Amino acid sequence: MVTTSQQTGKKKVRTFSASDTEALMLAALAGYHGTSKSAAITNLIKKEFWRVFPSGTETIKPTERARIKE
């Protein structure tokens, strides 16, 4: 199923729960990489997803010409 945001590439605002320490850790990572906290979370999720599923899943496929390490 493809939602409107997936079709247009627009981002959705989401929320998450974190302890004060986890929030500080996230802020430190975002500052280190020069990104927003949202971008830091997204990048961490993408890295972990492709580590766990290097060939993708049924619904999420690697982009064309992506290097896949098995």
Secondary structure as UniProt FT lines:
FT   HELIX           4..8
FT   HELIX           20..33
FT   HELIX           37..52
FT   TURN            54..55
FT   TURN            64..65
//
